[in-house]
Amino acid sequence: STRGGKMAARWNHVWVGAETGVLKGVNLHKKRASNYTELSVLSRDQEVCAMCWGCPQESEVVLGCLNGTVKVFSTDKEKFTEFRDCAGGEGPFRGLAAHDSSLITCVESGLLKVWKEGSMDHTEVEVGAGVCRMRQDPASGGRVATGGKENPLKVWDLQRPQEPVFTAKNVRNDWLDLRVPVWVRDVQFIPATNKMVTCTGHSQVRVYDPSAQRRPVMEMTFSEQPLTALSLTADANGVVVGNTHGHLAVLDLRKGRLSRCLKGQAGSVRALQCHPSLPLVASCGLDRFLRVHNVEDKKLQFKVYLKSRLNCLIFTSRENWEQEDGESVDEVRVKEEVEDDALWDSMATVGTAKRKAERERPPGPGRPKRPAAPPCDRDAA
């Protein structure tokens, strides 16, 4: 929808970053999407590569762009309030996080930086090349996990960044006694435990427990295509994964097997996130749709076409969507019924209009008769 007709930004439930550099807000209850970036000033190097909330109140959306710029969008003021040059290292942002008043960034070449507000003294950590993902521990904001292509899972304490506090060990050689390649695509900390779950570009989902061992304590596989993203379900007993062919699945971390598949995706999944308390998962990717599935009954709850290839998203933690924006469900329903009645009243019945037009048509000459064929003169032959 156009900018003039959009709703208050703070009521959006999902924020999506596109390849074109556009920030899009989606209100799932109203089924309405809005652009919050001026399209006239966009360029290819403003592609949104990473996103996170800027504060626990979820009133700020932080975007990491391909050109190294970090933008802060205020959902209350409905505009970008801060632009920051966070260039350094090579490649796009592979992770973005806010901690206290600091910003944590990590790029593909392995440079992780902690940008302290109002200070030029920034912490720099080399986490290894080929990074695919940097993820913050929600329980401890100064703790992050990194991993990538031939870059094993590592956990860092940013108060003491000289050495990782945990480095995963590769699994044992396969049945041909060949080394198994390392390719961590996404990672997330499992709440209330010391464990982490990762997905790889070789279709594996692994659970690590640093207090037990450096190798994974559980491994599952899903499909044969590279996995691209994961997110823990609200109860943390399952994990939703997506791959490059658009397949989504829920895996049970307790039983170590596939629980159910979520259908509907047509292109590679670039990002997905489960709601922290509701049984919902939002996903987006190259088919330009934002989809929200119910992870319990597998139903597709919402589907919104957003016109651009989508790179990343963040999901609100709010729950009572129907009571937001000062309108209850009944008020919305009554308003819709009134609008529908007015629409139907303004429409003429097709059959009635046709008969009325026939009755009011002025009498005129009928269709001209076709001239008769000349008589055949047999005698002339």
C-alpha positions as CSV (number, residue, x, y, z in Angstrom):
1,S,0.0,0.0,0.0
2,T,1.1,3.6,-0.4
3,R,2.7,5.5,2.3
4,G,-0.2,7.9,2.8
5,G,-2.7,5.1,3.5
6,K,-0.6,3.0,5.9
7,M,-1.3,2.4,9.5
8,A,0.7,3.5,12.5
9,A,4.0,1.7,12.2
10,R,4.1,0.6,15.8
11,W,1.2,-1.8,15.2
12,N,3.0,-3.8,12.5
13,H,3.7,-7.4,13.5
14,V,6.5,-8.3,11.1
15,W,9.3,-6.1,9.7
16,V,10.9,-7.3,6.5
17,G,14.1,-6.2,4.7
18,A,14.3,-6.5,1.0
19,E,17.1,-6.9,-1.6
20,T,16.1,-3.5,-3.0
21,G,16.9,-1.8,0.3
22,V,13.3,-1.2,1.3
23,L,12.0,-1.7,4.8
24,K,8.5,-3.1,4.8
25,G,6.1,-3.3,7.8
26,V,3.3,-5.8,7.8
27,N,0.2,-5.7,9.9
28,L,-1.1,-9.3,9.9
29,H,-4.4,-8.6,11.6
30,K,-5.3,-5.9,9.0
31,K,-3.5,-7.8,6.2
32,R,-1.8,-4.7,5.1
33,A,1.9,-4.0,4.1
34,S,3.6,-0.7,3.9
35,N,7.0,0.6,2.6
36,Y,9.0,2.8,5.0
37,T,11.8,3.7,2.7
38,E,11.8,6.5,0.1
39,L,12.0,4.6,-3.2
40,S,13.5,7.6,-5.0
41,V,16.8,7.4,-3.1
42,L,17.3,3.7,-3.3
43,S,20.4,2.1,-4.8
44,R,21.6,-1.5,-5.1
45,D,24.2,-1.1,-2.3
46,Q,21.5,-0.4,0.2
47,E,20.3,-4.1,0.2
48,V,19.2,-5.1,3.7
49,C,21.5,-7.9,4.8
50,A,20.6,-8.1,8.6
51,M,18.0,-6.9,11.0
52,C,17.4,-6.7,14.8
53,W,15.4,-4.9,17.4
54,G,17.2,-1.8,18.7
55,C,15.7,-2.0,22.2
56,P,13.6,-4.4,24.4
57,Q,10.5,-2.3,23.8
58,E,10.7,-3.1,20.1
59,S,10.3,0.6,19.2
60,E,13.4,0.6,17.0
61,V,14.3,-1.5,14.0
62,V,18.0,-1.7,13.1
63,L,19.0,-2.5,9.5
64,G,22.4,-3.5,8.2
65,C,22.9,-2.5,4.6
66,L,25.3,-4.0,2.0
67,N,27.4,-0.8,1.8
68,G,28.2,-1.0,5.5
69,T,25.6,1.5,6.7
70,V,23.5,0.8,9.7
71,K,20.1,2.5,9.9
72,V,17.8,2.9,12.9
73,F,14.0,3.2,12.2
74,S,11.8,4.5,14.9
75,T,8.3,2.9,14.9
76,D,6.9,5.7,17.0
77,K,8.2,8.5,14.9
78,E,7.7,6.5,11.7
79,K,11.1,7.6,10.2
80,F,14.7,6.7,10.2
81,T,16.4,8.5,13.1
82,E,20.0,7.4,12.8
83,F,22.5,6.5,10.1
84,R,25.8,5.1,11.1
85,D,28.8,4.0,9.0
86,C,29.8,0.6,10.4
87,A,32.1,-0.3,7.5
88,G,35.0,-2.7,8.1
89,G,36.1,-6.0,6.8
90,E,34.8,-7.5,3.6
91,G,31.4,-8.8,2.5
92,P,27.8,-8.2,3.8
93,F,26.6,-8.2,7.4
94,R,26.1,-11.7,8.6
95,G,24.7,-10.7,12.0
96,L,23.5,-7.6,13.9
97,A,22.6,-7.2,17.6
98,A,22.0,-4.5,20.1
99,H,23.4,-4.8,23.7
100,D,22.9,-2.0,26.3
101,S,23.8,1.1,24.3
102,S,26.3,-0.8,22.0
103,L,25.8,-2.2,18.5
104,I,27.4,-5.6,17.6
105,T,28.1,-6.2,13.9
106,C,29.7,-9.1,12.1
107,V,30.6,-9.3,8.4
108,E,31.4,-12.3,6.1
109,S,35.2,-11.9,6.3
110,G,35.0,-12.5,10.0
111,L,35.4,-9.1,11.6
112,L,33.1,-8.7,14.6
113,K,32.9,-5.2,16.1
114,V,31.3,-3.8,19.2
115,W,30.4,-0.1,18.5
116,K,30.1,1.7,21.8
117,E,27.8,4.7,21.7
118,G,29.6,8.0,22.0
119,S,33.0,6.4,22.0
120,M,35.6,5.8,19.3
121,D,37.0,2.9,21.3
122,H,35.5,0.0,19.4
123,T,36.1,-3.7,20.3
124,E,37.3,-5.8,17.3
125,V,37.3,-9.6,17.2
126,E,38.5,-11.8,14.3
127,V,36.1,-14.8,14.3
128,G,37.4,-16.5,11.2
129,A,36.6,-16.1,7.5
130,G,33.5,-17.3,5.6
131,V,31.0,-16.3,8.3
132,C,27.4,-17.2,7.5
133,R,25.8,-16.2,10.8
134,M,26.4,-14.3,14.0
135,R,23.7,-14.7,16.7
136,Q,23.3,-13.1,20.1
137,D,22.4,-15.0,23.2
138,P,19.1,-13.5,24.4
139,A,19.8,-14.4,28.0
140,S,23.2,-12.7,27.9
141,G,23.5,-9.9,25.4
142,G,27.3,-9.8,25.6
143,R,27.6,-13.5,24.4
144,V,27.4,-14.4,20.7
145,A,27.8,-17.4,18.5
146,T,29.4,-17.5,15.1
147,G,29.9,-20.0,12.3
148,G,30.3,-20.4,8.6
149,K,31.9,-22.2,5.7
150,E,34.9,-24.1,7.1
151,N,34.4,-22.0,10.2
152,P,33.1,-24.1,13.1
153,L,30.6,-23.0,15.7
154,K,32.3,-20.7,18.2
155,V,30.8,-18.9,21.3
156,W,32.4,-15.6,22.3
157,D,32.2,-13.6,25.5
158,L,32.6,-10.0,24.4
159,Q,33.9,-8.9,27.8
160,R,36.9,-11.2,27.1
161,P,37.1,-11.5,23.4
162,Q,40.7,-12.7,23.0
163,E,39.6,-16.4,22.8
164,P,36.3,-18.1,22.2
165,V,34.8,-19.7,25.3
166,F,33.7,-22.7,23.1
167,T,34.8,-24.0,19.8
168,A,33.0,-27.0,18.3
169,K,34.9,-30.0,17.1
170,N,34.0,-31.5,13.7
171,V,32.1,-34.8,13.7
172,R,34.0,-38.0,13.0
173,N,34.9,-39.0,9.5
174,D,32.1,-40.6,7.4
175,W,31.8,-44.3,6.5
176,L,34.4,-43.8,3.7
177,D,36.8,-42.3,6.3
178,L,36.5,-39.0,4.6
179,R,36.4,-35.7,6.5
180,V,32.9,-34.2,6.8
181,P,33.0,-30.6,5.5
182,V,32.0,-27.8,7.9
183,W,29.3,-25.3,6.8
184,V,27.3,-23.7,9.6
185,R,24.4,-21.7,8.1
186,D,22.5,-20.6,11.2
187,V,22.7,-21.0,14.9
188,Q,20.5,-20.2,17.9
189,F,20.9,-20.5,21.7
190,I,18.4,-22.8,23.4
191,P,16.8,-20.8,26.3
192,A,17.2,-22.0,29.9
193,T,20.0,-24.3,28.9
194,N,23.7,-24.1,27.9
195,K,22.9,-25.7,24.5
196,M,22.9,-24.4,21.0
197,V,21.2,-25.7,17.8
198,T,22.7,-25.2,14.3
199,C,21.8,-26.0,10.7
200,T,24.3,-26.6,8.0
201,G,24.7,-26.3,4.2
202,H,24.8,-30.1,4.1
203,S,21.2,-30.6,5.5
204,Q,22.2,-31.4,9.1
205,V,20.6,-30.0,12.2
206,R,22.9,-30.4,15.2
207,V,22.5,-29.7,19.0
208,Y,25.7,-28.8,20.9
209,D,26.1,-28.9,24.7
210,P,29.4,-27.3,25.7
211,S,29.1,-28.6,29.2
212,A,29.2,-32.2,27.8
213,Q,31.5,-32.3,24.8
214,R,32.7,-30.3,21.8
215,R,31.1,-32.5,19.2
216,P,27.3,-32.4,18.7
217,V,25.2,-34.4,21.2
218,M,22.4,-34.8,18.6
219,E,22.3,-34.8,14.8
220,M,19.3,-34.9,12.4
221,T,19.1,-34.5,8.6
222,F,16.3,-32.9,6.6
223,S,16.0,-33.2,2.8
224,E,19.1,-33.1,0.6
225,Q,19.3,-29.4,-0.1
226,P,21.3,-26.9,1.9
227,L,19.5,-25.5,5.0
228,T,19.5,-21.7,5.1
229,A,17.7,-20.7,8.3
230,L,16.3,-21.9,11.6
231,S,14.3,-20.8,14.6
232,L,13.3,-22.4,17.8
233,T,9.6,-22.9,18.5
234,A,7.9,-21.0,21.4
235,D,8.3,-24.0,23.8
236,A,11.9,-24.6,22.6
237,N,11.1,-28.3,22.1
238,G,11.3,-28.0,18.3
239,V,13.1,-26.1,15.7
240,V,11.8,-24.9,12.3
241,V,14.3,-25.1,9.4
242,G,14.1,-23.9,5.8
243,N,16.2,-24.8,2.8
244,T,17.2,-23.5,-0.7
245,H,14.2,-25.3,-2.4
246,G,11.6,-23.6,-0.2
247,H,10.9,-26.5,2.1
248,L,10.0,-25.8,5.7
249,A,9.9,-28.4,8.4
250,V,9.5,-28.7,12.2
251,L,12.0,-31.0,13.8
252,D,11.5,-32.4,17.3
253,L,14.6,-31.8,19.5
254,R,13.5,-34.3,22.1
255,K,13.0,-37.3,19.8
256,G,15.5,-36.2,17.2
257,R,13.3,-36.7,14.2
258,L,11.0,-34.8,11.7
259,S,7.8,-33.7,13.3
260,R,5.9,-32.1,10.4
261,C,6.4,-30.1,7.1
262,L,5.0,-26.7,6.3
263,K,4.0,-26.2,2.7
264,G,3.6,-23.1,0.5
265,Q,7.1,-21.8,-0.2
266,A,8.2,-21.6,-3.8
267,G,11.7,-20.1,-3.5
268,S,14.7,-20.4,-1.3
269,V,14.0,-19.5,2.3
270,R,16.2,-16.5,3.4
271,A,14.9,-15.9,6.9
272,L,12.4,-17.3,9.4
273,Q,11.5,-16.6,13.0
274,C,9.0,-18.2,15.4
275,H,6.9,-16.0,17.7
276,P,8.2,-16.2,21.2
277,S,4.9,-17.2,22.8
278,L,2.4,-18.0,20.0
279,P,2.6,-21.2,17.8
280,L,3.4,-19.1,14.7
281,V,6.5,-18.9,12.4
282,A,7.1,-16.2,9.8
283,S,9.2,-16.9,6.8
284,C,10.3,-15.1,3.7
285,G,12.7,-15.5,0.7
286,L,13.2,-15.3,-3.0
287,D,9.5,-15.9,-4.0
288,R,8.7,-12.4,-2.6
289,F,6.0,-13.6,-0.2
290,L,5.9,-13.3,3.6
291,R,4.1,-16.3,5.0
292,V,3.0,-17.1,8.6
293,H,2.3,-20.7,9.4
294,N,0.9,-22.3,12.5
295,V,3.5,-24.8,13.6
296,E,1.0,-27.0,15.4
297,D,-1.6,-27.6,12.8
298,K,0.6,-26.7,9.8
299,K,-2.0,-24.3,8.4
300,L,-0.9,-21.2,6.4
301,Q,-2.4,-18.3,8.5
302,F,-1.2,-15.3,6.5
303,K,0.3,-14.8,3.1
304,V,1.4,-11.3,1.8
305,Y,3.0,-10.5,-1.5
306,L,5.7,-7.8,-1.0
307,K,7.0,-7.2,-4.6
308,S,10.7,-7.6,-3.8
309,R,13.1,-10.5,-3.0
310,L,13.2,-10.7,0.8
311,N,16.4,-11.2,2.8
312,C,15.5,-10.9,6.5
313,L,12.7,-10.4,9.0
314,I,11.9,-9.8,12.6
315,F,8.7,-10.8,14.4
316,T,7.0,-8.9,17.2
317,S,6.6,-10.5,20.6
318,R,3.2,-8.9,21.1
319,E,0.3,-11.3,21.5
320,N,-3.1,-9.6,21.6
321,W,-3.2,-8.3,18.0
322,E,-7.0,-8.0,17.8
323,Q,-7.2,-5.4,20.7
324,E,-4.5,-3.2,19.2
325,D,-4.9,0.2,17.5
326,G,-7.9,1.0,19.7
327,E,-10.3,-1.3,17.8
328,S,-11.7,-4.5,19.0
329,V,-12.6,-7.4,16.7
330,D,-16.4,-6.6,16.9
331,E,-15.8,-3.0,15.9
332,V,-13.7,-4.1,12.9
333,R,-16.4,-6.6,11.9
334,V,-19.2,-4.0,12.2
335,K,-17.2,-1.5,10.2
336,E,-16.5,-4.1,7.5
337,E,-20.2,-5.1,7.3
338,V,-21.3,-1.4,7.0
339,E,-18.8,-0.9,4.2
340,D,-20.0,-4.1,2.5
341,D,-23.6,-3.0,2.7
342,A,-22.8,0.4,1.3
343,L,-20.9,-1.2,-1.6
344,W,-23.7,-3.6,-2.5
345,D,-26.4,-0.8,-2.3
346,S,-24.4,1.2,-4.8
347,M,-24.3,-1.6,-7.3
348,A,-27.0,-2.1,-9.8
349,T,-28.3,-5.6,-10.6
350,V,-27.0,-6.7,-14.0
351,G,-30.2,-8.4,-15.1
352,T,-32.5,-5.5,-14.0
353,A,-30.4,-2.9,-15.8
354,K,-30.5,-4.9,-19.0
355,R,-34.3,-5.3,-19.0
356,K,-34.7,-1.6,-18.1
357,A,-32.5,-0.6,-21.0
358,E,-34.5,-2.8,-23.3
359,R,-37.8,-1.2,-22.1
360,E,-36.5,2.3,-22.6
361,R,-35.0,1.7,-26.0
362,P,-36.9,3.9,-28.6
363,P,-38.8,2.0,-31.2
364,G,-37.0,2.0,-34.5
365,P,-36.8,0.1,-37.7
366,G,-35.9,-3.5,-37.3
367,R,-33.0,-5.1,-38.9
368,P,-33.2,-4.7,-42.7
369,K,-34.5,-7.8,-44.5
370,R,-32.1,-9.8,-46.5
371,P,-32.9,-9.3,-50.2
372,A,-34.5,-12.4,-51.8
373,A,-32.6,-14.4,-54.3
374,P,-33.6,-13.7,-57.9
375,P,-36.0,-16.4,-59.4
376,C,-34.2,-19.0,-61.5
377,D,-35.3,-18.8,-65.1
378,R,-35.1,-22.3,-66.3
379,D,-36.3,-21.5,-69.8
380,A,-33.4,-19.1,-70.4
381,A,-31.1,-22.1,-70.1
